[in-house]
Amino acid sequence: MLLVKQRIATLRGVGVDLVSRNRVKQFLSRHGDYVRERFLNSSERRSFKRLSPQDFAELFTAKEAFFKACGEAWMGLEGFQGMRMKRCQGDHFEMEWRTGTTNKLYRGEGHFFRSGDLVGAQAMIWR
């Protein structure tokens, strides 16, 4: 009989974020160029030539929820540039981030949710 060691994953952190599409739309109308340069990484800037309020709401809530799950100190908007999100099937996404200060690598996953004007994301980090 062959015994296989199972790796048991431990939950390291959970983060949730929620934003109003209407507020996102107003914010982008006032600060759209600033947001693209400070918040998005280079591959996101290439992918989102025109950033819709829905796209930004999803990116923002995913990154904010992931950041909260990591439990790191605030790193400014430049820290969000280092986060990489990969959309998976449906509303599922995967994320990865290497911090600039401690050089720690975080990997996690999450899901988007919507209700009326609200867009949200929940993210989980596993050890």
N, C-alpha and C positions, 0 to 999 in steps of 0.2 A: 504494500500500500504506500502510495506516494503522498506525503503530507506537504501541502502548500501553505506557506505562511501568508496570512492575509494582512494587508496593511490597513490599519484602521485610521481613517482621516479624522482629525480633530478640528472642530470649528474654531477659527482664530478670531473672526470678527464678522459682524453684520452691520450693514449700513442701509439707510433708506433716505430717499429724497423725493420731493414733490414740488412741482412748479406749475403756475398758471400759463397756458398758451398765450392768453391776452397780455400778460405782463412780459412774456418773452418777446412777443411781437413789438410792443412799445420799446423795450430795451434795444432790440436789434435796429429799429428805425432810428434811434438816437446814437447807438454805438457800434453799428455793424462792422465797420472796418477795424476798429479797435479789438473787437471780439475775435475776429478772424486771425489777427496777428498775435494776440496774447494768449488766447484760450486754445486754439487748434494747433495740433502738430503739423508738420509739413505734409504728411500723407493725407491727413484730413482736409487740409487746405486744397490739395489737388482733387480729392474726391468730391468736395462740396464747393464747387465753383460759385454756386449761389446757395447760401445757407437759409433754408426755410425755417420758420418758427418751430415747426414740428421736429425737423432734424436737430436744431439747436437744443430744444427742450429735452430730447432723448439723450444727446451727447452730454449735456450738462448734468442731468439727473443721474446718468450712469457714472460719470466721473465723480460727482459729489458723493454718491452712495458708496462707491468703491473707496474713496478717500476716507470716509467715515469708518468703513470696515477695517481699514489698515491701522487706524488709531495713531497715525503720525501727527506731528505738530504742523500747523498751517505753513504751507510752502509757497503761497502766492499763486497767481494764475500761471506762472511759468511752470509750476509743478504739474498742472493739468496738461501741459504740452507733452510731458513725458509719458503720460498714460496712453496705452494702446488698447482700443476696443475693437473686438471682432464680432460682428453680428452673426448669429447662428440661425438656426431654423426658428421661425415664428418670432416671438418676443424675447428669446433667449440671447444673451451675449456673454462673451468671455473678455476678461481684461487682464492687463499686466502692467506693472509699473516698477521701475527701478528708481529709488529715491536718490536725489542729488546729494543729500547731506550724509546719509549713512550707507548709501549704495546697496540697501536691502532690496531684494526682488520679491514682489508680491504678485500672486496670481489668484484670480478668482472668477466667479461667474455670477450672473444675475438675470433678472427678468424685468421687462417694462410692464407697466399697468396704466390704464387710462380710465377716467371717469369725467364725463362732461368736458369742462375746460381744463382739467388737470391731467398732467403727464407725470408719471413717477417711475422710479426704478428702485429695486432692492438688490443688494450685492452681498455676496458671502466670500470670505477668504478662508481657505483651508490650510492646515499645516501639513 
